[in-house]
Amino acid sequence: LGHTAFDYIMEVKEFSKINTSAIVEKMERLHGGAAGNVAVVASKLGLDVGLISCIGKDFKNSEYEKEMIEEGIDISDMIYSEDANTPTAFVLTNPDSEQMFYFYWGAAKEYKVSEIPKEAIDKSRAVHLATGDPEFNIKAGKYAYQSNKLVSFDPGQDLHLYSTRNLEELIQSCNILFGNEHEIEHICDLLEKSVEELLDTVDMVVQTLGDKGSVIYARGEDPLNIEVVPTKAVDPTGAGDSYRAAFLSFYLRDNDLKRCGRFASTVSSYIVETQGTQTNIPTTDQALEKMNDNWPEGEYL
C-alpha cells in the first residue's frame, strides 16, 4: 500500500539556492513511487503481488499500467481520481549522490476519503506499508495486524507527515520497521526510544546504510551487519525500495535473516547500476549467482 508515481530523475552539478536556478544536466521520466517500486521488484522476484495506490487519470492506459498488468500485479483495488493526475516525484541528484526530493501529491488526496481495502488484505499473507497517507496506513496496518498478517512499514520520505502519535500508533501494528540511517534515527528521536527499545514493540528493525550496507536488528538476537555488494552506482534512488522488496521476498519464503539481508543487498546492487528502480531488476537466479560470488561460503546456488 502506498504511492505509485511517475518519477522525474534529474542530475545537477549543484542544488540551486533560493531565487537562483541550476542547470539540469540530464533528465528521465521513469516509473516509481515507493509502493509501485516494491510491487514491481517483488513480482519480478516471484511473489504474487497486489497493489493499492491512489492514481490519476493519466495512469489509465499508460505504459506503467501496462507494465503492471504484464507483470501479473493485481491492480484491481487501485483508487482512481478522475480530476487529478498521478503523484509525481522530482528527484535531483548531485555528483556526491546527495538528493533533493519534490513531490506532487495529486491523486493521493483520495486516501483521505477512501475505505481501506479489507478484501485485498484478507487474501494476503503480508502487507507492506510504504510512503502514503499516515491515517490510511494506520487503519490498514491495524486491520492487517489484527488479521494476523505480517505487516512491514517504511515511512521513507513521508516520515515528516507522521506525528509522534501517528508513529506510535502504527508501530504498535507493525512486525518489521524499515528505514535508512536518518529515518531510523529520527523515529528514535520522535519516540524517545533506542532501536533496542523499539524491539519491545516490533519484531525487527531493518536499517539501510547506503554504501555501508545494512543492519538487521531482531528481537532477542545480536545485530546482524550485512555488507554492501560492490558495484558502480549510477542512481541511488531506488536502492531502498528494491532492498525492501527483495528482503520481504526471501523472508516470506522462510529464509534466515542473513540470507534475506544478503539477497536484498545483492538485488539493490543491480538497481543502482542504472537510472530508476524498475529498469535493471535481476531475476532471482541472477541475484543468487551474484550473491554466491560475493559470499561463496553461503552456497546459495
VOZAMAR-636969 format. One line per field, with one value per residue (C-alpha): residue in three letters; x, y, z. Coordinates in steps of 0.2 Angstrom, whole numbers. Last residue first. Layout:
code	(ALA/...) $
xx	(X/...) $
yy	(Y/...) $
zz	(Z/...) $
This chain:
code	(LEU/TYR/GLU/GLY/GLU/PRO/TRP/ASN/ASP/ASN/MET/LYS/GLU/LEU/ALA/GLN/ASP/THR/THR/PRO/ILE/ASN/THR/GLN/THR/GLY/GLN/THR/GLU/VAL/ILE/TYR/SER/SER/VAL/THR/SER/ALA/PHE/ARG/GLY/CYS/ARG/LYS/LEU/ASP/ASN/ASP/ARG/LEU/TYR/PHE/SER/LEU/PHE/ALA/ALA/ARG/TYR/SER/ASP/GLY/ALA/GLY/THR/PRO/ASP/VAL/ALA/LYS/THR/PRO/VAL/VAL/GLU/ILE/ASN/LEU/PRO/ASP/GLU/GLY/ARG/ALA/TYR/ILE/VAL/SER/GLY/LYS/ASP/GLY/LEU/THR/GLN/VAL/VAL/MET/ASP/VAL/THR/ASP/LEU/LEU/GLU/GLU/VAL/SER/LYS/GLU/LEU/LEU/ASP/CYS/ILE/HIS/GLU/ILE/GLU/HIS/GLU/ASN/GLY/PHE/LEU/ILE/ASN/CYS/SER/GLN/ILE/LEU/GLU/GLU/LEU/ASN/ARG/THR/SER/TYR/LEU/HIS/LEU/ASP/GLN/GLY/PRO/ASP/PHE/SER/VAL/LEU/LYS/ASN/SER/GLN/TYR/ALA/TYR/LYS/GLY/ALA/LYS/ILE/ASN/PHE/GLU/PRO/ASP/GLY/THR/ALA/LEU/HIS/VAL/ALA/ARG/SER/LYS/ASP/ILE/ALA/GLU/LYS/PRO/ILE/GLU/SER/VAL/LYS/TYR/GLU/LYS/ALA/ALA/GLY/TRP/TYR/PHE/TYR/PHE/MET/GLN/GLU/SER/ASP/PRO/ASN/THR/LEU/VAL/PHE/ALA/THR/PRO/THR/ASN/ALA/ASP/GLU/SER/TYR/ILE/MET/ASP/SER/ILE/ASP/ILE/GLY/GLU/GLU/ILE/MET/GLU/LYS/GLU/TYR/GLU/SER/ASN/LYS/PHE/ASP/LYS/GLY/ILE/CYS/SER/ILE/LEU/GLY/VAL/ASP/LEU/GLY/LEU/LYS/SER/ALA/VAL/VAL/ALA/VAL/ASN/GLY/ALA/ALA/GLY/GLY/HIS/LEU/ARG/GLU/MET/LYS/GLU/VAL/ILE/ALA/SER/THR/ASN/ILE/LYS/SER/PHE/GLU/LYS/VAL/GLU/MET/ILE/TYR/ASP/PHE/ALA/THR/HIS/GLY/LEU) $
xx	(115/117/132/134/153/154/148/151/151/136/126/130/123/108/104/104/93/81/79/88/79/88/75/62/71/77/93/105/118/108/96/108/117/100/97/113/109/92/99/112/99/87/101/107/89/86/75/56/50/41/58/65/53/52/71/70/56/64/81/72/64/80/91/78/86/104/107/123/132/147/146/152/139/136/139/126/128/117/113/113/97/82/71/79/90/96/110/113/127/140/137/119/116/99/91/80/71/63/49/41/36/49/61/59/68/83/82/83/67/62/48/52/71/70/60/73/87/78/75/92/100/88/71/62/51/45/31/20/3/10/22/7/0/17/20/4/6/23/16/19/20/39/41/35/52/53/38/43/32/30/15/14/-4/-13/-30/-27/-11/-19/-33/-21/-10/-24/-30/-13/-8/-24/-20/-2/-6/7/25/26/15/19/5/8/-1/-14/-32/-39/-29/-37/-54/-51/-45/-46/-60/-56/-59/-42/-33/-41/-28/-16/-22/-11/3/16/33/49/65/83/97/116/124/141/139/121/105/88/72/55/41/24/8/-5/-15/-31/-49/-55/-45/-44/-40/-32/-41/-40/-21/-16/2/4/19/10/-3/10/19/3/-1/16/15/-1/-18/-25/-12/-15/-32/-24/-18/-21/-12/-16/-5/-7/8/11/30/42/57/49/34/44/53/36/27/41/43/25/24/39/33/41/40/53/54/72/83/101/112/99/106/103/92/93/80/84/100/101/107/124/130/113/106/87/75/57/47/29/21/13/12/6/0) $
yy	(-109/-100/-109/-97/-98/-91/-74/-62/-74/-83/-67/-64/-81/-79/-62/-69/-84/-72/-62/-46/-29/-16/-3/-3/7/22/26/11/2/7/-7/-21/-18/-17/-35/-41/-31/-39/-56/-53/-47/-61/-74/-66/-66/-84/-89/-93/-90/-74/-68/-70/-59/-47/-44/-42/-29/-20/-19/-14/1/6/6/15/32/28/31/27/16/6/-10/-18/-28/-19/-29/-35/-32/-43/-35/-48/-58/-57/-46/-43/-29/-30/-19/-13/-9/5/11/17/12/3/-1/-16/-16/-32/-39/-23/-17/-21/-20/-2/-2/-9/4/17/26/44/41/56/54/35/39/52/40/26/39/46/28/22/14/-2/-7/-26/-33/-17/-13/-5/4/12/20/26/34/43/49/56/65/57/68/71/52/54/52/34/29/10/-2/-21/-30/-49/-53/-60/-51/-39/-34/-32/-21/-11/-8/-3/10/17/17/27/39/42/45/37/31/12/0/-18/-31/-49/-66/-58/-63/-53/-38/-37/-39/-25/-12/3/15/31/49/54/42/52/66/54/59/74/74/82/78/87/77/83/71/68/56/67/72/80/71/79/69/76/64/63/58/53/67/74/75/57/50/31/20/4/-12/-21/-18/-36/-37/-50/-42/-39/-29/-19/-15/-10/2/10/11/22/15/23/32/49/50/49/35/32/16/-2/-15/-34/-45/-64/-65/-72/-60/-50/-48/-41/-28/-22/-21/-13/0/4/5/18/28/24/23/34/51/55/71/75/90/100/118/127/142/156/164/152/142/129/112/108/99/93/76/74/59/64/50/45/38/24/28/17/0) $
zz	(-28/-11/-5/9/10/-8/-1/-15/-30/-22/-21/-39/-43/-32/-40/-57/-51/-43/-59/-59/-60/-71/-76/-62/-49/-60/-68/-70/-59/-43/-46/-48/-32/-24/-28/-20/-4/-3/-5/8/20/17/19/35/41/38/24/27/9/16/22/4/-5/10/9/-10/-9/5/-4/-20/-11/-3/-18/-29/-29/-28/-47/-56/-43/-49/-39/-23/-14/3/19/30/49/60/77/91/93/106/95/78/72/54/49/32/19/22/4/9/27/27/44/46/63/68/79/83/100/113/98/98/114/106/92/106/111/113/101/90/92/88/73/68/70/60/46/45/44/31/36/38/53/53/63/64/72/88/75/68/84/90/73/72/90/86/71/54/39/41/38/21/13/19/30/28/37/37/42/43/43/59/55/69/60/44/51/61/47/35/48/51/33/29/43/38/19/8/8/10/21/16/19/21/18/8/4/19/15/-3/5/18/5/17/13/4/8/15/3/-12/-9/-17/-34/-34/-21/-32/-23/-23/-17/-15/-16/-12/-24/-22/-41/-37/-38/-40/-39/-44/-39/-47/-39/-53/-60/-53/-58/-61/-46/-46/-31/-36/-30/-47/-48/-46/-52/-66/-73/-89/-80/-70/-87/-95/-81/-82/-100/-98/-102/-87/-77/-83/-75/-58/-46/-27/-23/-18/-26/-26/-28/-30/-26/-39/-39/-54/-43/-28/-39/-47/-30/-21/-34/-35/-16/-16/-31/-47/-66/-76/-84/-87/-85/-88/-85/-76/-75/-58/-55/-42/-31/-16/-20/-33/-30/-38/-54/-57/-62/-64/-61/-65/-57/-61/-45/-36/-18/-4/0) $
